[in-house]
Amino acid sequence: DEIAKTIFRLGVLLSFLLLALTRDKIEDELTLVIRLKALASSFIFGVGYVVVSPFVSWLFDGEFIVEDLGIEGLLLTMFLFYFGMFGLMKRNR
C-alpha cells in the first residue's frame, strides 16, 4: 500500500514537470519571458515558504501549520503556484 502511494505521488510530480516543460501552440519570446517569470516567482514562493514557515509555526505555537508538508507537498505547491502565475500572466499580457 505504501509503495502504491509513493508511485502515485512520483507520477503526479513527474506529470506536473512534463506539463510545465511543454510548449504552447504559439510560442514566442513573450511567452518565454512569462514562463521564466512564473518559474522564478514559484521558486521564490517555495524558498519563502521554507524560510517563513518555522517562524510562523513558532509564533502561533504550532497551531498555524498543522503538519510539515514534506518535499512532495512543497513541490506540488510550487507547481500549482507556477501554473497559477503562468495562467494569470498569460491572460494579462
Buried (B, 14 or more C-beta within 10 A) or exposed (E): EEEEEEEEBEEBBEEBEEEBEEEEEEEEEEBEEBBEEBBEBBEEBBEEBEEEBEEEBEEEEEEEBEEEBEEEEBBBBBBEBBBEBBEEBBEEE
